[in-house]
Amino acid sequence: MIFQKTSIDNLLLIKPELLEDGRGYFTRTFCVKEFGKLNISFEILQTSISYTKPKGTLRGLHFQIAPFEETKIVQCLKGCIFDVVIDLRPGSKTYGNHETFELNGQYKHMLYIPRGVAHGFQTLTEDCEVLYYMSEYYSGEHARGIRWNDPKFNIQWPLKNPILSDKDQSWPEYKL
């Protein structure tokens, strides 16, 4: 596993090392020892898969508040997504900043997303599957979101007129 720093404090792009042969490939997607070398303690309490059929669907931007703030590892298993993170940690030197990534099922790259960072994505292809490893259980009472087109962040989504859930359409603008 190759860990690469990003412009967001403590957010990591993880590149699995694929061991390939004529049968296919084998790779690690999580290793406590590898995270420990970076002084990261990450206990997986829940895993989930998101399947999205139509291209252009936008999910997010989501986060949970205390006491259910969560660290996540996100990986696109199938298809291709435009992934967005926003640093909402007031004490962070990158507070209010966002960064984007293209994740896809071919390269299997992952994002390590620390607590206090919002996350969302837009599907760039049909039939996308996204895997989540989470450090906290989902709590609807503590779930929050940011409107996908909040002018404070000026995110340049690649596909216009996204398909959104009613919930994701109704998130408020974020107060920095």
ChimeraX attribute file (.defattr): number of C-alpha atoms within 10 A of each C-alpha:
attribute: neighborCount
match mode: 1-to-1
recipient: residues
	/A:1	16
	/A:2	11
	/A:3	17
	/A:4	11
	/A:5	11
	/A:6	13
	/A:7	12
	/A:8	21
	/A:9	17
	/A:10	16
	/A:11	21
	/A:12	19
	/A:13	20
	/A:14	21
	/A:15	17
	/A:16	18
	/A:17	16
	/A:18	14
	/A:19	10
	/A:20	10
	/A:21	8
	/A:22	5
	/A:23	6
	/A:24	8
	/A:25	10
	/A:26	12
	/A:27	12
	/A:28	11
	/A:29	15
	/A:30	15
	/A:31	10
	/A:32	11
	/A:33	11
	/A:34	13
	/A:35	14
	/A:36	11
	/A:37	9
	/A:38	9
	/A:39	9
	/A:40	12
	/A:41	12
	/A:42	19
	/A:43	12
	/A:44	16
	/A:45	12
	/A:46	13
	/A:47	15
	/A:48	11
	/A:49	14
	/A:50	13
	/A:51	14
	/A:52	20
	/A:53	14
	/A:54	14
	/A:55	19
	/A:56	23
	/A:57	21
	/A:58	26
	/A:59	22
	/A:60	24
	/A:61	22
	/A:62	20
	/A:63	22
	/A:64	23
	/A:65	14
	/A:66	10
	/A:67	9
	/A:68	18
	/A:69	21
	/A:70	22
	/A:71	21
	/A:72	24
	/A:73	23
	/A:74	25
	/A:75	25
	/A:76	25
	/A:77	21
	/A:78	20
	/A:79	20
	/A:80	23
	/A:81	27
	/A:82	20
	/A:83	25
	/A:84	22
	/A:85	22
	/A:86	25
	/A:87	24
	/A:88	20
	/A:89	17
	/A:90	11
	/A:91	7
	/A:92	14
	/A:93	11
	/A:94	16
	/A:95	17
	/A:96	18
	/A:97	17
	/A:98	19
	/A:99	14
	/A:100	17
	/A:101	15
	/A:102	15
	/A:103	26
	/A:104	24
	/A:105	16
	/A:106	11
	/A:107	14
	/A:108	19
	/A:109	22
	/A:110	24
	/A:111	23
	/A:112	18
	/A:113	24
	/A:114	21
	/A:115	22
	/A:116	20
	/A:117	27
	/A:118	23
	/A:119	21
	/A:120	20
	/A:121	25
	/A:122	25
	/A:123	28
	/A:124	21
	/A:125	18
	/A:126	17
	/A:127	14
	/A:128	23
	/A:129	20
	/A:130	21
	/A:131	18
	/A:132	18
	/A:133	21
	/A:134	21
	/A:135	21
	/A:136	19
	/A:137	14
	/A:138	15
	/A:139	13
	/A:140	9
	/A:141	9
	/A:142	13
	/A:143	14
	/A:144	17
	/A:145	21
	/A:146	23
	/A:147	18
	/A:148	26
	/A:149	16
	/A:150	13
	/A:151	10
	/A:152	12
	/A:153	16
	/A:154	10
	/A:155	15
	/A:156	10
	/A:157	18
	/A:158	12
	/A:159	15
	/A:160	8
	/A:161	10
	/A:162	16
	/A:163	17
	/A:164	16
	/A:165	12
	/A:166	8
	/A:167	11
	/A:168	19
	/A:169	17
	/A:170	13
	/A:171	18
	/A:172	14
	/A:173	15
	/A:174	14
	/A:175	8
	/A:176	9
